[in-house]
Structures are given as C-alpha cells and as structure tokens.
Amino acid sequence: MIVRLRGTVLAANPSQLVVDVNGVGYEVHISLNTYSLLSGATEVNLHTWLSIREDEHQLFGFARMEEKSLFLLLIGVQGIGPNTARTILSYCTPAELRHAIRSGDEAAMRRIKGVGPKTAQRMLLELREKIAREGSEGWRESGNAVAGSGGATSKEWDGGASHGVDGALGDDAQAASGTQGGSGGFGGSGGPKGAGESGESTGTSGSGVQGGTAGVNSGGHTDANYPGNPWFQHNKSEEEALLALVALGFPKNHMEKIVSRLVQQHAAGGSPPMRADELVKLVLRSV
C-alpha cells in the first residue's frame, strides 16, 4: 500500500496529478479541494490511498490527512466507491461535508452526482456518529502538502471551529474572487449573473476580455494563444475544467455547453479569468 508520496509535479489538472518520484511517474487522482490547496506547487507531499481492483489500480492523493480520513469513511459506506467519494469531496470542503452529515442534510447529499436517495440516507445514518466522535476527539497533523514550505506543524482539524462553520454551509473559502453573484456555498445556486450580456471589445493596452473578444494585452500581443492574453487564460481554464468534469463522470457534450456558457458570462462581466478549479466548482453548483 502506498500511503504517502513526495515528489515533483510534472502535470496537473483539477482531477489528476502526475508526480515524479525519483524518476518514476505516478498518476494521482485528486479532488478539487486538494487541487486548490496545492495552488500551482511544483513539489508536493501527498497522503495517498491505493485502490486495487482486478482490472485497475488507482492512486488517490490528498493534500491533508483530514480529507483522506473523510474519504476512507465515505468508501466504507455501501454504494460509495473511490470515484464517488472523490466527487463528493469535490462538491464541498471537508468542513462543509462534516456539517452536512452532522446536521442530517439529506437534500445537500442528494445534489451530488452519483448519490441517490438511499445512498444519501445510508451515508447520514452510518457516518453521523463517527463524525461526531471524531469531532469530540480532534486531531493534529504535522507537515505541509507543498514540499519545501517549511513543514511546520499545523492544526488541520478541530471539529469544525477553525473552518468558519457557524450552523450553515457558508461560501467556499476557495471561491473565485471575481465571480458575480457569490459562490453560494455547498449546494447553493451562486454563479455568474446577467446571462446574455454583451461586452464591448476594446483594443487598448491591458484590456481584459469582454463579450468573448480578447483585447490587446499589455505586451501588445493580439494572439489568443499568447499566454499573457486573458482570453488564453479563459481557454486554458475551460479545457482543464472540462477534463476534470469528464473524469468526475459527467457527459462531455453536456459539460462543454455549460462550461462555455459560464466562461462567456464571466468574461462578459470583465472579471479576471477563473482558475480551472473555480470553474469546476461553479459548474457543480449549477447542475
């Protein structure tokens, strides 16, 4: 069993990493929470769990032990496999999930792809006591998911108090700073407002993307494939978000339409390009 992995990130998208460890590349499946926490790191230190099946071996990675602990609890519930557990942990933060289970929020659970009424009821019934018991005990973890970041001991979980849970599922701490309409919290509506708005393209130096048309960036480039062009960032995020959503089990054709629409709405508002994980979270809250 591979329980920890430390190495160099060779490739990354919101659902998967390729980590080089002494010349060996490991494909690691991750949630949006882990992707957000790593935030472009080149060296990582991951908690891992290896799924062994007759036809496939899958390695799942977690930036924090708290998330791995929840993952192991979830796959212990009948009807929840590793990929569904990862999807659940991509819909919400660990703190939000714990709160939903403690409060018996079946509706929130049923909004998650792959979780039907019976599975949601079983999850709440089987995990509520375990979550409550862990909440009363608490635990600490040493180290940091980003290798070389000091490795200082940090408190990962204290029963929810340090995560801002105040009796309601609040906005995700990693929500996009420029998203109109707010993040909406776990299961909320959120997302950009003003569908159908058309911005006016501008040709001035440093202009953003409005109405789907890229302006000239500060370096004077008009090529949409130039990395400094905001539209390039929108396209890159759109591609990575689509890959992640397909990996989470969503149909590609349907997701292409939703992702494209949300990107255009966001760009029309003149907001900075979203990261891929922010875009995926936005899609998850809109489907």
C-alpha positions as CSV (number, residue, x, y, z in Angstrom):
1,M,0.0,0.0,0.0
2,I,1.3,3.5,-1.0
3,V,0.3,5.8,1.9
4,R,2.5,8.9,1.1
5,L,4.1,10.4,-1.9
6,R,6.6,13.2,-2.1
7,G,7.9,14.5,-5.5
8,T,7.8,16.9,-8.4
9,V,4.6,17.7,-10.2
10,L,5.0,17.0,-13.9
11,A,1.4,17.7,-14.9
12,A,-1.7,18.8,-13.1
13,N,-5.4,19.4,-13.7
14,P,-8.3,19.7,-11.2
15,S,-8.8,16.0,-11.1
16,Q,-5.4,14.5,-11.6
17,L,-1.6,14.9,-10.9
18,V,1.4,13.3,-12.4
19,V,4.1,13.2,-9.7
20,D,7.7,12.3,-10.4
21,V,9.3,10.4,-7.5
22,N,13.0,9.5,-8.2
23,G,12.3,9.1,-11.9
24,V,9.0,7.2,-11.6
25,G,5.9,9.0,-12.6
26,Y,2.7,8.3,-10.5
27,E,-0.7,9.2,-11.8
28,V,-2.6,10.5,-8.7
29,H,-6.4,11.2,-8.7
30,I,-7.3,14.2,-6.6
31,S,-10.3,16.2,-5.5
32,L,-10.9,19.9,-6.2
33,N,-10.0,20.7,-2.6
34,T,-6.6,19.2,-3.0
35,Y,-6.0,20.9,-6.3
36,S,-7.0,24.3,-4.8
37,L,-4.7,23.8,-1.8
38,L,-1.7,22.9,-4.0
39,S,-2.2,26.0,-6.0
40,G,0.4,25.6,-8.7
41,A,3.0,24.0,-6.4
42,T,5.9,22.2,-8.2
43,E,6.9,20.0,-5.2
44,V,4.2,18.2,-3.3
45,N,3.9,15.9,-0.3
46,L,0.6,13.9,-0.5
47,H,-1.3,11.4,1.7
48,T,-2.4,8.6,-0.6
49,W,-4.7,5.6,-0.8
50,L,-4.3,2.8,-3.4
51,S,-7.5,1.3,-4.9
52,I,-6.8,-2.2,-6.1
53,R,-9.2,-3.9,-8.4
54,E,-8.9,-6.8,-10.7
55,D,-8.8,-4.6,-13.8
56,E,-7.4,-1.4,-12.5
57,H,-5.1,0.2,-9.8
58,Q,-5.9,3.8,-8.9
59,L,-3.9,6.0,-6.6
60,F,-5.8,8.8,-4.8
61,G,-4.0,11.7,-3.3
62,F,-4.9,14.2,-0.6
63,A,-3.2,17.5,0.5
64,R,-4.4,17.0,4.1
65,M,-5.0,14.0,6.3
66,E,-8.4,15.4,7.2
67,E,-9.6,14.8,3.6
68,K,-8.1,11.3,3.4
69,S,-9.9,10.5,6.7
70,L,-13.2,11.6,5.2
71,F,-12.5,9.7,2.0
72,L,-11.9,6.4,3.9
73,L,-15.2,7.0,5.9
74,L,-17.1,7.5,2.7
75,I,-15.8,4.4,0.9
76,G,-16.9,2.4,3.9
77,V,-20.5,3.2,3.1
78,Q,-22.2,0.7,0.8
79,G,-22.8,2.2,-2.6
80,I,-19.9,4.7,-2.4
81,G,-16.8,3.8,-4.3
82,P,-13.5,5.7,-4.6
83,N,-14.5,7.8,-7.5
84,T,-17.9,8.8,-6.0
85,A,-16.1,9.7,-2.7
86,R,-13.7,11.9,-4.7
87,T,-16.7,13.6,-6.4
88,I,-18.3,14.2,-3.0
89,L,-15.1,15.8,-1.8
90,S,-15.0,18.0,-4.9
91,Y,-18.6,19.3,-4.3
92,C,-17.7,20.6,-0.9
93,T,-14.9,21.3,1.6
94,P,-14.3,18.8,4.4
95,A,-15.8,21.2,6.9
96,E,-18.9,21.6,4.8
97,L,-19.3,17.8,4.4
98,R,-18.9,17.2,8.1
99,H,-21.5,19.9,8.9
100,A,-24.0,18.4,6.4
101,I,-23.6,14.9,7.9
102,R,-23.9,16.1,11.5
103,S,-27.0,18.1,10.6
104,G,-28.6,15.3,8.6
105,D,-28.8,17.4,5.4
106,E,-30.1,14.8,3.0
107,A,-31.0,17.3,0.4
108,A,-27.4,18.5,0.1
109,M,-26.1,15.0,-0.2
110,R,-28.6,14.1,-3.0
111,R,-27.5,17.1,-5.0
112,I,-24.1,15.3,-5.5
113,K,-23.7,13.3,-8.7
114,G,-23.8,9.6,-8.0
115,V,-25.5,9.9,-4.7
116,G,-29.1,8.8,-4.8
117,P,-31.8,8.9,-2.0
118,K,-30.9,5.5,-0.5
119,T,-27.1,6.2,-0.6
120,A,-27.6,9.7,1.0
121,Q,-29.8,8.2,3.8
122,R,-27.2,5.4,4.4
123,M,-24.4,7.9,4.4
124,L,-26.0,10.1,7.1
125,L,-27.1,7.2,9.2
126,E,-23.7,5.4,9.2
127,L,-21.4,8.4,9.4
128,R,-23.1,10.8,11.7
129,E,-22.0,9.1,14.9
130,K,-18.4,8.6,13.5
131,I,-18.2,12.3,12.5
132,A,-19.5,13.3,15.9
133,R,-17.0,11.1,17.7
134,E,-14.1,12.5,15.6
135,G,-15.3,16.0,16.3
136,S,-15.1,15.5,20.0
137,E,-11.6,14.0,19.8
138,G,-10.0,16.2,17.2
139,W,-6.5,15.5,15.8
140,R,-3.4,17.2,14.6
141,E,-1.1,16.7,11.7
142,S,2.5,17.7,11.0
143,G,3.9,18.8,7.7
144,N,2.6,20.6,4.6
145,A,1.3,19.4,1.3
146,V,3.6,21.7,-0.5
147,A,7.1,20.2,-0.2
148,G,9.8,22.6,1.0
149,S,7.3,25.0,2.5
150,G,8.8,24.7,6.0
151,G,7.0,21.6,7.2
152,A,5.7,23.4,10.3
153,T,3.1,21.6,12.4
154,S,-0.3,23.0,11.6
155,K,-3.7,22.3,13.1
156,E,-5.7,20.6,10.4
157,W,-9.0,20.0,12.1
158,D,-10.6,20.9,15.4
159,G,-14.1,19.7,15.0
160,G,-15.1,22.5,12.5
161,A,-14.4,25.5,14.7
162,S,-11.4,26.7,12.6
163,H,-13.3,26.4,9.4
164,G,-15.9,29.1,10.0
165,V,-18.8,26.6,10.2
166,D,-21.5,28.5,12.1
167,G,-24.6,26.4,11.7
168,A,-24.9,27.0,7.9
169,L,-23.0,25.9,4.9
170,G,-21.1,29.0,4.0
171,D,-19.2,30.2,1.0
172,D,-16.2,28.1,0.0
173,A,-13.0,29.6,1.3
174,Q,-11.5,29.0,-2.1
175,A,-14.3,30.7,-4.1
176,A,-13.5,32.8,-7.1
177,S,-12.8,36.3,-6.0
178,G,-14.3,37.8,-9.2
179,T,-17.4,35.6,-9.6
180,Q,-20.6,37.7,-9.8
181,G,-23.4,36.5,-7.6
182,G,-21.2,34.9,-4.9
183,S,-20.2,31.3,-4.5
184,G,-23.4,30.2,-3.0
185,G,-21.9,27.7,-0.6
186,F,-22.3,24.0,-0.8
187,G,-25.3,23.2,-2.9
188,G,-26.2,26.9,-3.4
189,S,-27.1,28.5,-6.6
190,G,-24.3,31.0,-6.9
191,G,-22.6,31.6,-10.3
192,P,-22.5,34.5,-12.7
193,K,-25.5,36.7,-13.2
194,G,-26.5,38.5,-16.3
195,A,-26.6,35.8,-18.9
196,G,-26.7,37.3,-22.4
197,E,-24.9,40.4,-21.5
198,S,-22.6,41.5,-24.3
199,G,-19.5,43.5,-23.5
200,E,-17.7,45.7,-26.0
201,S,-14.4,44.6,-27.2
202,T,-11.6,47.1,-26.6
203,G,-8.3,47.4,-28.4
204,T,-6.5,49.3,-25.7
205,S,-3.4,48.0,-23.9
206,G,-4.0,45.8,-21.0
207,S,-7.7,45.4,-21.7
208,G,-9.5,42.3,-20.4
209,V,-11.9,40.0,-22.3
210,Q,-15.4,41.4,-22.8
211,G,-18.2,39.8,-24.8
212,G,-15.8,37.0,-25.7
213,T,-13.4,39.2,-27.6
214,A,-9.8,39.5,-26.5
215,G,-8.3,42.9,-26.4
216,V,-4.6,43.7,-26.9
217,N,-2.6,42.7,-23.8
218,S,-0.1,44.9,-22.1
219,G,2.7,43.4,-24.2
220,G,1.0,44.4,-27.5
221,H,0.0,40.9,-28.5
222,T,-3.4,40.2,-30.0
223,D,-2.9,36.4,-30.5
224,A,-5.5,34.5,-28.4
225,N,-2.9,31.8,-27.9
226,Y,-0.4,34.1,-26.2
227,P,-0.2,33.2,-22.5
228,G,-0.4,36.8,-21.4
229,N,-3.7,37.3,-23.2
230,P,-6.7,37.0,-20.7
231,W,-8.6,35.0,-23.4
232,F,-5.8,32.4,-23.4
233,Q,-6.3,32.0,-19.7
234,H,-10.1,31.6,-20.1
235,N,-9.5,28.9,-22.8
236,K,-6.9,27.1,-20.7
237,S,-9.2,27.0,-17.7
238,E,-12.1,25.9,-19.8
239,E,-10.1,22.9,-21.2
240,E,-8.8,21.8,-17.8
241,A,-12.2,22.2,-16.2
242,L,-13.8,20.0,-18.9
243,L,-11.2,17.3,-18.4
244,A,-11.9,17.3,-14.7
245,L,-15.7,17.2,-15.1
246,V,-15.4,14.2,-17.5
247,A,-13.1,12.5,-15.0
248,L,-15.8,13.0,-12.4
249,G,-18.3,11.2,-14.6
250,F,-20.2,14.0,-16.3
251,P,-21.1,13.6,-20.1
252,K,-18.6,15.6,-22.2
253,N,-21.1,17.1,-24.7
254,H,-23.4,18.5,-21.9
255,M,-20.5,19.8,-19.9
256,E,-18.9,21.6,-23.0
257,K,-22.1,23.7,-23.3
258,I,-22.3,24.6,-19.6
259,V,-18.6,25.4,-19.3
260,S,-18.6,27.5,-22.4
261,R,-21.6,29.4,-21.3
262,L,-20.2,30.2,-17.8
263,V,-16.9,31.3,-19.2
264,Q,-18.5,33.7,-21.7
265,Q,-20.7,35.1,-18.9
266,H,-17.8,35.6,-16.6
267,A,-15.7,37.2,-19.4
268,A,-18.5,39.5,-20.4
269,G,-18.6,40.9,-16.9
270,G,-14.9,42.0,-17.3
271,S,-13.8,39.8,-14.3
272,P,-10.3,38.2,-14.3
273,P,-10.1,34.7,-15.7
274,M,-11.1,32.0,-13.3
275,R,-8.8,29.1,-12.3
276,A,-9.9,25.7,-13.6
277,D,-10.9,24.5,-10.1
278,E,-13.0,27.6,-9.5
279,L,-14.8,27.0,-12.8
280,V,-15.4,23.3,-12.0
281,K,-17.0,24.3,-8.6
282,L,-19.2,26.8,-10.4
283,V,-20.4,24.1,-12.8
284,L,-21.0,21.7,-10.0
285,R,-23.2,24.2,-8.2
286,S,-25.2,24.9,-11.4
287,V,-26.0,21.4,-12.5
